[in-house]
């Protein structure tokens, strides 16, 4: 079972705008719908919803979490291989590869260049075969 939108939906479209897979559709001021075939169960829709109209697969109502309070990807440089998969999958182009000439000419790693655009979908962390990215709350060490 995927996330779904209840009758509490006010039709604002916040969930749809932040969904990384475009799994949510609808018309303004009408109840939006989740395409369960496209839903990756990341929870971004629930964090975006101002009316607590989204329920997760465990039947729990999602609570709104502002962009600044959401977890962001944090890189463990020791584990990163510099493959760039995380950059490629980011639906909002928040990550960029950066070279570090101090290490070597071949050392590249992802950098969160646009944290304000990151919706915390965790796709970057999930695709990382080396588990070099971890989603952490802002300010967490």
MODELLER restraints for C-alpha pairs under 7 A, 6 or more apart:
rsr = mdl.restraints
at = mdl.atoms
rsr.add(forms.Gaussian(group=physical.xy_distance, feature=features.Distance(at['CA:1:A'], at['CA:57:A']), mean=5.35, stdev=0.5))
rsr.add(forms.Gaussian(group=physical.xy_distance, feature=features.Distance(at['CA:2:A'], at['CA:36:A']), mean=5.73, stdev=0.5))
rsr.add(forms.Gaussian(group=physical.xy_distance, feature=features.Distance(at['CA:2:A'], at['CA:39:A']), mean=6.56, stdev=0.5))
rsr.add(forms.Gaussian(group=physical.xy_distance, feature=features.Distance(at['CA:2:A'], at['CA:41:A']), mean=6.19, stdev=0.5))
rsr.add(forms.Gaussian(group=physical.xy_distance, feature=features.Distance(at['CA:2:A'], at['CA:56:A']), mean=6.79, stdev=0.5))
rsr.add(forms.Gaussian(group=physical.xy_distance, feature=features.Distance(at['CA:2:A'], at['CA:57:A']), mean=5.13, stdev=0.5))
rsr.add(forms.Gaussian(group=physical.xy_distance, feature=features.Distance(at['CA:3:A'], at['CA:41:A']), mean=6.49, stdev=0.5))
rsr.add(forms.Gaussian(group=physical.xy_distance, feature=features.Distance(at['CA:3:A'], at['CA:54:A']), mean=6.84, stdev=0.5))
rsr.add(forms.Gaussian(group=physical.xy_distance, feature=features.Distance(at['CA:3:A'], at['CA:55:A']), mean=5.67, stdev=0.5))
rsr.add(forms.Gaussian(group=physical.xy_distance, feature=features.Distance(at['CA:3:A'], at['CA:56:A']), mean=4.56, stdev=0.5))
rsr.add(forms.Gaussian(group=physical.xy_distance, feature=features.Distance(at['CA:3:A'], at['CA:57:A']), mean=5.40, stdev=0.5))
rsr.add(forms.Gaussian(group=physical.xy_distance, feature=features.Distance(at['CA:4:A'], at['CA:34:A']), mean=5.85, stdev=0.5))
rsr.add(forms.Gaussian(group=physical.xy_distance, feature=features.Distance(at['CA:4:A'], at['CA:54:A']), mean=5.71, stdev=0.5))
rsr.add(forms.Gaussian(group=physical.xy_distance, feature=features.Distance(at['CA:4:A'], at['CA:55:A']), mean=5.51, stdev=0.5))
rsr.add(forms.Gaussian(group=physical.xy_distance, feature=features.Distance(at['CA:4:A'], at['CA:56:A']), mean=6.79, stdev=0.5))
rsr.add(forms.Gaussian(group=physical.xy_distance, feature=features.Distance(at['CA:5:A'], at['CA:32:A']), mean=6.72, stdev=0.5))
rsr.add(forms.Gaussian(group=physical.xy_distance, feature=features.Distance(at['CA:5:A'], at['CA:33:A']), mean=6.27, stdev=0.5))
rsr.add(forms.Gaussian(group=physical.xy_distance, feature=features.Distance(at['CA:5:A'], at['CA:34:A']), mean=6.94, stdev=0.5))
rsr.add(forms.Gaussian(group=physical.xy_distance, feature=features.Distance(at['CA:5:A'], at['CA:53:A']), mean=5.57, stdev=0.5))
rsr.add(forms.Gaussian(group=physical.xy_distance, feature=features.Distance(at['CA:5:A'], at['CA:54:A']), mean=4.53, stdev=0.5))
rsr.add(forms.Gaussian(group=physical.xy_distance, feature=features.Distance(at['CA:5:A'], at['CA:55:A']), mean=6.38, stdev=0.5))
rsr.add(forms.Gaussian(group=physical.xy_distance, feature=features.Distance(at['CA:6:A'], at['CA:53:A']), mean=5.11, stdev=0.5))
rsr.add(forms.Gaussian(group=physical.xy_distance, feature=features.Distance(at['CA:6:A'], at['CA:54:A']), mean=6.07, stdev=0.5))
rsr.add(forms.Gaussian(group=physical.xy_distance, feature=features.Distance(at['CA:7:A'], at['CA:31:A']), mean=6.81, stdev=0.5))
rsr.add(forms.Gaussian(group=physical.xy_distance, feature=features.Distance(at['CA:7:A'], at['CA:53:A']), mean=6.88, stdev=0.5))
rsr.add(forms.Gaussian(group=physical.xy_distance, feature=features.Distance(at['CA:8:A'], at['CA:51:A']), mean=6.60, stdev=0.5))
rsr.add(forms.Gaussian(group=physical.xy_distance, feature=features.Distance(at['CA:8:A'], at['CA:53:A']), mean=4.79, stdev=0.5))
rsr.add(forms.Gaussian(group=physical.xy_distance, feature=features.Distance(at['CA:9:A'], at['CA:31:A']), mean=5.27, stdev=0.5))
rsr.add(forms.Gaussian(group=physical.xy_distance, feature=features.Distance(at['CA:9:A'], at['CA:32:A']), mean=7.00, stdev=0.5))
rsr.add(forms.Gaussian(group=physical.xy_distance, feature=features.Distance(at['CA:9:A'], at['CA:51:A']), mean=6.53, stdev=0.5))
rsr.add(forms.Gaussian(group=physical.xy_distance, feature=features.Distance(at['CA:9:A'], at['CA:53:A']), mean=5.06, stdev=0.5))
rsr.add(forms.Gaussian(group=physical.xy_distance, feature=features.Distance(at['CA:10:A'], at['CA:29:A']), mean=5.76, stdev=0.5))
rsr.add(forms.Gaussian(group=physical.xy_distance, feature=features.Distance(at['CA:10:A'], at['CA:30:A']), mean=6.46, stdev=0.5))
rsr.add(forms.Gaussian(group=physical.xy_distance, feature=features.Distance(at['CA:10:A'], at['CA:31:A']), mean=6.44, stdev=0.5))
rsr.add(forms.Gaussian(group=physical.xy_distance, feature=features.Distance(at['CA:11:A'], at['CA:27:A']), mean=6.73, stdev=0.5))
rsr.add(forms.Gaussian(group=physical.xy_distance, feature=features.Distance(at['CA:11:A'], at['CA:28:A']), mean=4.93, stdev=0.5))
rsr.add(forms.Gaussian(group=physical.xy_distance, feature=features.Distance(at['CA:11:A'], at['CA:29:A']), mean=3.94, stdev=0.5))
rsr.add(forms.Gaussian(group=physical.xy_distance, feature=features.Distance(at['CA:11:A'], at['CA:30:A']), mean=4.50, stdev=0.5))
rsr.add(forms.Gaussian(group=physical.xy_distance, feature=features.Distance(at['CA:11:A'], at['CA:31:A']), mean=5.16, stdev=0.5))
rsr.add(forms.Gaussian(group=physical.xy_distance, feature=features.Distance(at['CA:11:A'], at['CA:32:A']), mean=6.17, stdev=0.5))
rsr.add(forms.Gaussian(group=physical.xy_distance, feature=features.Distance(at['CA:12:A'], at['CA:28:A']), mean=5.86, stdev=0.5))
rsr.add(forms.Gaussian(group=physical.xy_distance, feature=features.Distance(at['CA:12:A'], at['CA:29:A']), mean=6.16, stdev=0.5))
rsr.add(forms.Gaussian(group=physical.xy_distance, feature=features.Distance(at['CA:13:A'], at['CA:28:A']), mean=6.57, stdev=0.5))
rsr.add(forms.Gaussian(group=physical.xy_distance, feature=features.Distance(at['CA:14:A'], at['CA:48:A']), mean=5.80, stdev=0.5))
rsr.add(forms.Gaussian(group=physical.xy_distance, feature=features.Distance(at['CA:14:A'], at['CA:49:A']), mean=6.12, stdev=0.5))
rsr.add(forms.Gaussian(group=physical.xy_distance, feature=features.Distance(at['CA:15:A'], at['CA:45:A']), mean=4.27, stdev=0.5))
rsr.add(forms.Gaussian(group=physical.xy_distance, feature=features.Distance(at['CA:15:A'], at['CA:48:A']), mean=5.43, stdev=0.5))
rsr.add(forms.Gaussian(group=physical.xy_distance, feature=features.Distance(at['CA:15:A'], at['CA:49:A']), mean=5.82, stdev=0.5))
rsr.add(forms.Gaussian(group=physical.xy_distance, feature=features.Distance(at['CA:16:A'], at['CA:22:A']), mean=6.64, stdev=0.5))
rsr.add(forms.Gaussian(group=physical.xy_distance, feature=features.Distance(at['CA:16:A'], at['CA:24:A']), mean=4.91, stdev=0.5))
rsr.add(forms.Gaussian(group=physical.xy_distance, feature=features.Distance(at['CA:16:A'], at['CA:25:A']), mean=6.13, stdev=0.5))
rsr.add(forms.Gaussian(group=physical.xy_distance, feature=features.Distance(at['CA:18:A'], at['CA:44:A']), mean=6.68, stdev=0.5))
rsr.add(forms.Gaussian(group=physical.xy_distance, feature=features.Distance(at['CA:18:A'], at['CA:45:A']), mean=6.66, stdev=0.5))
rsr.add(forms.Gaussian(group=physical.xy_distance, feature=features.Distance(at['CA:18:A'], at['CA:119:A']), mean=6.54, stdev=0.5))
rsr.add(forms.Gaussian(group=physical.xy_distance, feature=features.Distance(at['CA:19:A'], at['CA:44:A']), mean=6.26, stdev=0.5))
rsr.add(forms.Gaussian(group=physical.xy_distance, feature=features.Distance(at['CA:19:A'], at['CA:45:A']), mean=6.05, stdev=0.5))
rsr.add(forms.Gaussian(group=physical.xy_distance, feature=features.Distance(at['CA:20:A'], at['CA:91:A']), mean=5.65, stdev=0.5))
rsr.add(forms.Gaussian(group=physical.xy_distance, feature=features.Distance(at['CA:20:A'], at['CA:121:A']), mean=6.83, stdev=0.5))
rsr.add(forms.Gaussian(group=physical.xy_distance, feature=features.Distance(at['CA:21:A'], at['CA:38:A']), mean=6.46, stdev=0.5))
rsr.add(forms.Gaussian(group=physical.xy_distance, feature=features.Distance(at['CA:21:A'], at['CA:39:A']), mean=6.90, stdev=0.5))
rsr.add(forms.Gaussian(group=physical.xy_distance, feature=features.Distance(at['CA:23:A'], at['CA:34:A']), mean=5.68, stdev=0.5))
rsr.add(forms.Gaussian(group=physical.xy_distance, feature=features.Distance(at['CA:23:A'], at['CA:35:A']), mean=5.00, stdev=0.5))
rsr.add(forms.Gaussian(group=physical.xy_distance, feature=features.Distance(at['CA:23:A'], at['CA:38:A']), mean=5.05, stdev=0.5))
rsr.add(forms.Gaussian(group=physical.xy_distance, feature=features.Distance(at['CA:23:A'], at['CA:39:A']), mean=5.46, stdev=0.5))
rsr.add(forms.Gaussian(group=physical.xy_distance, feature=features.Distance(at['CA:24:A'], at['CA:32:A']), mean=6.70, stdev=0.5))
rsr.add(forms.Gaussian(group=physical.xy_distance, feature=features.Distance(at['CA:24:A'], at['CA:33:A']), mean=5.57, stdev=0.5))
rsr.add(forms.Gaussian(group=physical.xy_distance, feature=features.Distance(at['CA:24:A'], at['CA:34:A']), mean=4.51, stdev=0.5))
rsr.add(forms.Gaussian(group=physical.xy_distance, feature=features.Distance(at['CA:24:A'], at['CA:35:A']), mean=6.02, stdev=0.5))
rsr.add(forms.Gaussian(group=physical.xy_distance, feature=features.Distance(at['CA:25:A'], at['CA:32:A']), mean=5.61, stdev=0.5))
rsr.add(forms.Gaussian(group=physical.xy_distance, feature=features.Distance(at['CA:25:A'], at['CA:33:A']), mean=5.53, stdev=0.5))
rsr.add(forms.Gaussian(group=physical.xy_distance, feature=features.Distance(at['CA:25:A'], at['CA:34:A']), mean=6.69, stdev=0.5))
rsr.add(forms.Gaussian(group=physical.xy_distance, feature=features.Distance(at['CA:26:A'], at['CA:32:A']), mean=4.41, stdev=0.5))
rsr.add(forms.Gaussian(group=physical.xy_distance, feature=features.Distance(at['CA:26:A'], at['CA:33:A']), mean=6.19, stdev=0.5))
rsr.add(forms.Gaussian(group=physical.xy_distance, feature=features.Distance(at['CA:42:A'], at['CA:121:A']), mean=5.34, stdev=0.5))
rsr.add(forms.Gaussian(group=physical.xy_distance, feature=features.Distance(at['CA:42:A'], at['CA:122:A']), mean=6.92, stdev=0.5))
rsr.add(forms.Gaussian(group=physical.xy_distance, feature=features.Distance(at['CA:44:A'], at['CA:119:A']), mean=6.57, stdev=0.5))
rsr.add(forms.Gaussian(group=physical.xy_distance, feature=features.Distance(at['CA:44:A'], at['CA:120:A']), mean=6.73, stdev=0.5))
rsr.add(forms.Gaussian(group=physical.xy_distance, feature=features.Distance(at['CA:44:A'], at['CA:121:A']), mean=5.86, stdev=0.5))
rsr.add(forms.Gaussian(group=physical.xy_distance, feature=features.Distance(at['CA:46:A'], at['CA:54:A']), mean=5.39, stdev=0.5))
rsr.add(forms.Gaussian(group=physical.xy_distance, feature=features.Distance(at['CA:46:A'], at['CA:62:A']), mean=4.83, stdev=0.5))
rsr.add(forms.Gaussian(group=physical.xy_distance, feature=features.Distance(at['CA:46:A'], at['CA:63:A']), mean=6.20, stdev=0.5))
rsr.add(forms.Gaussian(group=physical.xy_distance, feature=features.Distance(at['CA:46:A'], at['CA:64:A']), mean=6.27, stdev=0.5))
rsr.add(forms.Gaussian(group=physical.xy_distance, feature=features.Distance(at['CA:47:A'], at['CA:62:A']), mean=6.68, stdev=0.5))
rsr.add(forms.Gaussian(group=physical.xy_distance, feature=features.Distance(at['CA:47:A'], at['CA:63:A']), mean=5.96, stdev=0.5))
rsr.add(forms.Gaussian(group=physical.xy_distance, feature=features.Distance(at['CA:47:A'], at['CA:64:A']), mean=4.28, stdev=0.5))
rsr.add(forms.Gaussian(group=physical.xy_distance, feature=features.Distance(at['CA:47:A'], at['CA:65:A']), mean=4.72, stdev=0.5))
rsr.add(forms.Gaussian(group=physical.xy_distance, feature=features.Distance(at['CA:48:A'], at['CA:64:A']), mean=5.57, stdev=0.5))
rsr.add(forms.Gaussian(group=physical.xy_distance, feature=features.Distance(at['CA:48:A'], at['CA:65:A']), mean=6.57, stdev=0.5))
rsr.add(forms.Gaussian(group=physical.xy_distance, feature=features.Distance(at['CA:49:A'], at['CA:64:A']), mean=5.61, stdev=0.5))
rsr.add(forms.Gaussian(group=physical.xy_distance, feature=features.Distance(at['CA:50:A'], at['CA:64:A']), mean=5.89, stdev=0.5))
rsr.add(forms.Gaussian(group=physical.xy_distance, feature=features.Distance(at['CA:52:A'], at['CA:61:A']), mean=6.50, stdev=0.5))
rsr.add(forms.Gaussian(group=physical.xy_distance, feature=features.Distance(at['CA:52:A'], at['CA:62:A']), mean=5.97, stdev=0.5))
rsr.add(forms.Gaussian(group=physical.xy_distance, feature=features.Distance(at['CA:52:A'], at['CA:63:A']), mean=5.72, stdev=0.5))
rsr.add(forms.Gaussian(group=physical.xy_distance, feature=features.Distance(at['CA:52:A'], at['CA:64:A']), mean=6.85, stdev=0.5))
rsr.add(forms.Gaussian(group=physical.xy_distance, feature=features.Distance(at['CA:54:A'], at['CA:61:A']), mean=5.90, stdev=0.5))
rsr.add(forms.Gaussian(group=physical.xy_distance, feature=features.Distance(at['CA:54:A'], at['CA:62:A']), mean=5.66, stdev=0.5))
rsr.add(forms.Gaussian(group=physical.xy_distance, feature=features.Distance(at['CA:55:A'], at['CA:61:A']), mean=4.36, stdev=0.5))
rsr.add(forms.Gaussian(group=physical.xy_distance, feature=features.Distance(at['CA:55:A'], at['CA:62:A']), mean=5.67, stdev=0.5))
rsr.add(forms.Gaussian(group=physical.xy_distance, feature=features.Distance(at['CA:56:A'], at['CA:62:A']), mean=6.58, stdev=0.5))
rsr.add(forms.Gaussian(group=physical.xy_distance, feature=features.Distance(at['CA:67:A'], at['CA:116:A']), mean=7.00, stdev=0.5))
rsr.add(forms.Gaussian(group=physical.xy_distance, feature=features.Distance(at['CA:67:A'], at['CA:119:A']), mean=6.41, stdev=0.5))
rsr.add(forms.Gaussian(group=physical.xy_distance, feature=features.Distance(at['CA:69:A'], at['CA:137:A']), mean=6.82, stdev=0.5))
rsr.add(forms.Gaussian(group=physical.xy_distance, feature=features.Distance(at['CA:69:A'], at['CA:138:A']), mean=6.44, stdev=0.5))
rsr.add(forms.Gaussian(group=physical.xy_distance, feature=features.Distance(at['CA:70:A'], at['CA:120:A']), mean=6.25, stdev=0.5))
rsr.add(forms.Gaussian(group=physical.xy_distance, feature=features.Distance(at['CA:70:A'], at['CA:137:A']), mean=6.07, stdev=0.5))
rsr.add(forms.Gaussian(group=physical.xy_distance, feature=features.Distance(at['CA:71:A'], at['CA:120:A']), mean=5.91, stdev=0.5))
rsr.add(forms.Gaussian(group=physical.xy_distance, feature=features.Distance(at['CA:71:A'], at['CA:135:A']), mean=5.35, stdev=0.5))
rsr.add(forms.Gaussian(group=physical.xy_distance, feature=features.Distance(at['CA:71:A'], at['CA:136:A']), mean=4.56, stdev=0.5))
rsr.add(forms.Gaussian(group=physical.xy_distance, feature=features.Distance(at['CA:71:A'], at['CA:137:A']), mean=4.04, stdev=0.5))
rsr.add(forms.Gaussian(group=physical.xy_distance, feature=features.Distance(at['CA:71:A'], at['CA:138:A']), mean=6.06, stdev=0.5))
rsr.add(forms.Gaussian(group=physical.xy_distance, feature=features.Distance(at['CA:72:A'], at['CA:120:A']), mean=5.94, stdev=0.5))
rsr.add(forms.Gaussian(group=physical.xy_distance, feature=features.Distance(at['CA:72:A'], at['CA:135:A']), mean=5.12, stdev=0.5))
rsr.add(forms.Gaussian(group=physical.xy_distance, feature=features.Distance(at['CA:72:A'], at['CA:136:A']), mean=5.39, stdev=0.5))
rsr.add(forms.Gaussian(group=physical.xy_distance, feature=features.Distance(at['CA:72:A'], at['CA:137:A']), mean=6.27, stdev=0.5))
rsr.add(forms.Gaussian(group=physical.xy_distance, feature=features.Distance(at['CA:72:A'], at['CA:138:A']), mean=6.62, stdev=0.5))
rsr.add(forms.Gaussian(group=physical.xy_distance, feature=features.Distance(at['CA:73:A'], at['CA:125:A']), mean=6.94, stdev=0.5))
rsr.add(forms.Gaussian(group=physical.xy_distance, feature=features.Distance(at['CA:73:A'], at['CA:133:A']), mean=5.81, stdev=0.5))
rsr.add(forms.Gaussian(group=physical.xy_distance, feature=features.Distance(at['CA:73:A'], at['CA:134:A']), mean=5.40, stdev=0.5))
rsr.add(forms.Gaussian(group=physical.xy_distance, feature=features.Distance(at['CA:73:A'], at['CA:135:A']), mean=4.46, stdev=0.5))
rsr.add(forms.Gaussian(group=physical.xy_distance, feature=features.Distance(at['CA:73:A'], at['CA:136:A']), mean=6.30, stdev=0.5))
rsr.add(forms.Gaussian(group=physical.xy_distance, feature=features.Distance(at['CA:74:A'], at['CA:133:A']), mean=5.46, stdev=0.5))
rsr.add(forms.Gaussian(group=physical.xy_distance, feature=features.Distance(at['CA:74:A'], at['CA:134:A']), mean=5.27, stdev=0.5))
rsr.add(forms.Gaussian(group=physical.xy_distance, feature=features.Distance(at['CA:74:A'], at['CA:135:A']), mean=6.14, stdev=0.5))
rsr.add(forms.Gaussian(group=physical.xy_distance, feature=features.Distance(at['CA:74:A'], at['CA:136:A']), mean=6.56, stdev=0.5))
rsr.add(forms.Gaussian(group=physical.xy_distance, feature=features.Distance(at['CA:75:A'], at['CA:132:A']), mean=5.65, stdev=0.5))
rsr.add(forms.Gaussian(group=physical.xy_distance, feature=features.Distance(at['CA:75:A'], at['CA:133:A']), mean=4.68, stdev=0.5))
rsr.add(forms.Gaussian(group=physical.xy_distance, feature=features.Distance(at['CA:75:A'], at['CA:134:A']), mean=6.60, stdev=0.5))
rsr.add(forms.Gaussian(group=physical.xy_distance, feature=features.Distance(at['CA:76:A'], at['CA:132:A']), mean=4.99, stdev=0.5))
rsr.add(forms.Gaussian(group=physical.xy_distance, feature=features.Distance(at['CA:76:A'], at['CA:133:A']), mean=6.33, stdev=0.5))
rsr.add(forms.Gaussian(group=physical.xy_distance, feature=features.Distance(at['CA:79:A'], at['CA:130:A']), mean=6.01, stdev=0.5))
rsr.add(forms.Gaussian(group=physical.xy_distance, feature=features.Distance(at['CA:79:A'], at['CA:132:A']), mean=4.97, stdev=0.5))
rsr.add(forms.Gaussian(group=physical.xy_distance, feature=features.Distance(at['CA:80:A'], at['CA:109:A']), mean=6.87, stdev=0.5))
rsr.add(forms.Gaussian(group=physical.xy_distance, feature=features.Distance(at['CA:80:A'], at['CA:130:A']), mean=6.45, stdev=0.5))
rsr.add(forms.Gaussian(group=physical.xy_distance, feature=features.Distance(at['CA:80:A'], at['CA:132:A']), mean=5.12, stdev=0.5))
rsr.add(forms.Gaussian(group=physical.xy_distance, feature=features.Distance(at['CA:82:A'], at['CA:108:A']), mean=5.09, stdev=0.5))
rsr.add(forms.Gaussian(group=physical.xy_distance, feature=features.Distance(at['CA:82:A'], at['CA:109:A']), mean=4.78, stdev=0.5))
rsr.add(forms.Gaussian(group=physical.xy_distance, feature=features.Distance(at['CA:84:A'], at['CA:97:A']), mean=6.73, stdev=0.5))
rsr.add(forms.Gaussian(group=physical.xy_distance, feature=features.Distance(at['CA:84:A'], at['CA:110:A']), mean=6.86, stdev=0.5))
rsr.add(forms.Gaussian(group=physical.xy_distance, feature=features.Distance(at['CA:85:A'], at['CA:127:A']), mean=6.85, stdev=0.5))
rsr.add(forms.Gaussian(group=physical.xy_distance, feature=features.Distance(at['CA:85:A'], at['CA:128:A']), mean=6.90, stdev=0.5))
rsr.add(forms.Gaussian(group=physical.xy_distance, feature=features.Distance(at['CA:86:A'], at['CA:124:A']), mean=4.27, stdev=0.5))
rsr.add(forms.Gaussian(group=physical.xy_distance, feature=features.Distance(at['CA:86:A'], at['CA:127:A']), mean=6.42, stdev=0.5))
rsr.add(forms.Gaussian(group=physical.xy_distance, feature=features.Distance(at['CA:86:A'], at['CA:128:A']), mean=6.46, stdev=0.5))
rsr.add(forms.Gaussian(group=physical.xy_distance, feature=features.Distance(at['CA:87:A'], at['CA:95:A']), mean=5.17, stdev=0.5))
rsr.add(forms.Gaussian(group=physical.xy_distance, feature=features.Distance(at['CA:87:A'], at['CA:96:A']), mean=5.85, stdev=0.5))
rsr.add(forms.Gaussian(group=physical.xy_distance, feature=features.Distance(at['CA:87:A'], at['CA:97:A']), mean=6.95, stdev=0.5))
rsr.add(forms.Gaussian(group=physical.xy_distance, feature=features.Distance(at['CA:87:A'], at['CA:110:A']), mean=6.73, stdev=0.5))
rsr.add(forms.Gaussian(group=physical.xy_distance, feature=features.Distance(at['CA:89:A'], at['CA:123:A']), mean=6.78, stdev=0.5))
rsr.add(forms.Gaussian(group=physical.xy_distance, feature=features.Distance(at['CA:89:A'], at['CA:124:A']), mean=6.38, stdev=0.5))
rsr.add(forms.Gaussian(group=physical.xy_distance, feature=features.Distance(at['CA:90:A'], at['CA:123:A']), mean=6.70, stdev=0.5))
rsr.add(forms.Gaussian(group=physical.xy_distance, feature=features.Distance(at['CA:90:A'], at['CA:124:A']), mean=6.17, stdev=0.5))
rsr.add(forms.Gaussian(group=physical.xy_distance, feature=features.Distance(at['CA:92:A'], at['CA:117:A']), mean=6.54, stdev=0.5))
rsr.add(forms.Gaussian(group=physical.xy_distance, feature=features.Distance(at['CA:92:A'], at['CA:118:A']), mean=6.78, stdev=0.5))
rsr.add(forms.Gaussian(group=physical.xy_distance, feature=features.Distance(at['CA:94:A'], at['CA:112:A']), mean=5.80, stdev=0.5))
rsr.add(forms.Gaussian(group=physical.xy_distance, feature=features.Distance(at['CA:94:A'], at['CA:113:A']), mean=5.77, stdev=0.5))
rsr.add(forms.Gaussian(group=physical.xy_distance, feature=features.Distance(at['CA:94:A'], at['CA:114:A']), mean=4.66, stdev=0.5))
rsr.add(forms.Gaussian(group=physical.xy_distance, feature=features.Distance(at['CA:94:A'], at['CA:115:A']), mean=6.44, stdev=0.5))
rsr.add(forms.Gaussian(group=physical.xy_distance, feature=features.Distance(at['CA:94:A'], at['CA:117:A']), mean=6.21, stdev=0.5))
rsr.add(forms.Gaussian(group=physical.xy_distance, feature=features.Distance(at['CA:94:A'], at['CA:118:A']), mean=5.89, stdev=0.5))
rsr.add(forms.Gaussian(group=physical.xy_distance, feature=features.Distance(at['CA:95:A'], at['CA:110:A']), mean=6.07, stdev=0.5))
rsr.add(forms.Gaussian(group=physical.xy_distance, feature=features.Distance(at['CA:95:A'], at['CA:111:A']), mean=5.44, stdev=0.5))
rsr.add(forms.Gaussian(group=physical.xy_distance, feature=features.Distance(at['CA:95:A'], at['CA:112:A']), mean=4.59, stdev=0.5))
rsr.add(forms.Gaussian(group=physical.xy_distance, feature=features.Distance(at['CA:95:A'], at['CA:113:A']), mean=5.69, stdev=0.5))
rsr.add(forms.Gaussian(group=physical.xy_distance, feature=features.Distance(at['CA:95:A'], at['CA:114:A']), mean=6.95, stdev=0.5))
rsr.add(forms.Gaussian(group=physical.xy_distance, feature=features.Distance(at['CA:96:A'], at['CA:110:A']), mean=5.37, stdev=0.5))
rsr.add(forms.Gaussian(group=physical.xy_distance, feature=features.Distance(at['CA:96:A'], at['CA:111:A']), mean=5.36, stdev=0.5))
rsr.add(forms.Gaussian(group=physical.xy_distance, feature=features.Distance(at['CA:96:A'], at['CA:112:A']), mean=6.63, stdev=0.5))
rsr.add(forms.Gaussian(group=physical.xy_distance, feature=features.Distance(at['CA:96:A'], at['CA:113:A']), mean=6.47, stdev=0.5))
rsr.add(forms.Gaussian(group=physical.xy_distance, feature=features.Distance(at['CA:97:A'], at['CA:108:A']), mean=6.14, stdev=0.5))
rsr.add(forms.Gaussian(group=physical.xy_distance, feature=features.Distance(at['CA:97:A'], at['CA:109:A']), mean=5.28, stdev=0.5))
rsr.add(forms.Gaussian(group=physical.xy_distance, feature=features.Distance(at['CA:97:A'], at['CA:110:A']), mean=4.37, stdev=0.5))
rsr.add(forms.Gaussian(group=physical.xy_distance, feature=features.Distance(at['CA:97:A'], at['CA:111:A']), mean=6.11, stdev=0.5))
rsr.add(forms.Gaussian(group=physical.xy_distance, feature=features.Distance(at['CA:98:A'], at['CA:108:A']), mean=5.35, stdev=0.5))
rsr.add(forms.Gaussian(group=physical.xy_distance, feature=features.Distance(at['CA:98:A'], at['CA:109:A']), mean=5.46, stdev=0.5))
rsr.add(forms.Gaussian(group=physical.xy_distance, feature=features.Distance(at['CA:98:A'], at['CA:110:A']), mean=6.08, stdev=0.5))
rsr.add(forms.Gaussian(group=physical.xy_distance, feature=features.Distance(at['CA:98:A'], at['CA:111:A']), mean=6.55, stdev=0.5))
rsr.add(forms.Gaussian(group=physical.xy_distance, feature=features.Distance(at['CA:99:A'], at['CA:107:A']), mean=5.65, stdev=0.5))
rsr.add(forms.Gaussian(group=physical.xy_distance, feature=features.Distance(at['CA:99:A'], at['CA:108:A']), mean=4.34, stdev=0.5))
rsr.add(forms.Gaussian(group=physical.xy_distance, feature=features.Distance(at['CA:99:A'], at['CA:109:A']), mean=6.57, stdev=0.5))
rsr.add(forms.Gaussian(group=physical.xy_distance, feature=features.Distance(at['CA:100:A'], at['CA:107:A']), mean=5.77, stdev=0.5))
rsr.add(forms.Gaussian(group=physical.xy_distance, feature=features.Distance(at['CA:100:A'], at['CA:108:A']), mean=6.38, stdev=0.5))
rsr.add(forms.Gaussian(group=physical.xy_distance, feature=features.Distance(at['CA:122:A'], at['CA:135:A']), mean=6.73, stdev=0.5))
rsr.add(forms.Gaussian(group=physical.xy_distance, feature=features.Distance(at['CA:125:A'], at['CA:131:A']), mean=6.85, stdev=0.5))
rsr.add(forms.Gaussian(group=physical.xy_distance, feature=features.Distance(at['CA:125:A'], at['CA:133:A']), mean=4.87, stdev=0.5))
rsr.add(forms.Gaussian(group=physical.xy_distance, feature=features.Distance(at['CA:125:A'], at['CA:134:A']), mean=5.87, stdev=0.5))
rsr.add(forms.Gaussian(group=physical.xy_distance, feature=features.Distance(at['CA:125:A'], at['CA:135:A']), mean=6.89, stdev=0.5))
